[in-house]
Amino acid sequence: MPEPIRILIVDDHAVVRKGLAMVLRLEPDIEVVGEAENGRVGLKAAKSLTPELVLVDLIMPEMDGQEMALALRKSNPRIKIMMLTGTEVDDRVFDLVAAGIEGYVLKHIEPAELIRAIHAVVRGESFFHPDVMKKIISRMHPQQTHSITLTPREYEVLEWMATPNTYRQIATQLNVSEETIRSHAKNILEKMKQPNRAQAVLTALKLGLIEIKKN
């Protein structure tokens, strides 16, 4: 049996922290290893507890989620970061995505969707709420030239990569195996010279390679 996913929850609202912990502890393959009430405490906890993934509230006293996420990304890039926010998505998302965070979700997310997002991120994918993608797209100014050559199928997969769907769900939509989608995704990242799915999607949107899918 694989080791459970070790998660640290960082949120200044105790009710939210306890609620998240309660939901996550219902999952047999997830272990909540700790909680922290702000970014400063969260950084120390991440260092001592070595979680696989950290759920970080965006707005907190002393050290907010953005500052903590950027610091954690520098100090321990192996730890995956998922931002949580109960407010409207603002311009901070650009710095966070540029720093390579793996997930960004809103607090009204359904528990099942949060679990799905966590598993996707741990598998090496990324998960961004549609509102986050809309914010990013609103600031994108497509460039006219690029030297990236993708196959028609790779373009199709890249468009699906710009949605919250996991590789498994994309495979179902396209009636192929998950391994086939992962192979296409790997080729896309190599051709675009991008380290992960999120950066590839952002680059594709900026270059005008794809448009956001409506469904």
Buried (B, 14 or more C-beta within 10 A) or exposed (E): EEEBBBBBBBBBBEEBBEBBBEBBEEBEEBBBBBBBBBBBBBBEBBEEBEBBBBBBBBBBEEBBBBBBBBBBBEEBEEBBBBBBBEEEBEEBBEEBBEBBBBBBBBBEBEBEBBBBBBBBBBEEBBBBBBBBBEBBBEEBEEEEEBEBEBEEEBBBBBBBBBBBBBBBBBBBBBEBEBEBBBEBBEBBBEBBEBEBBBBBBBBBBBBBBBEBEEE
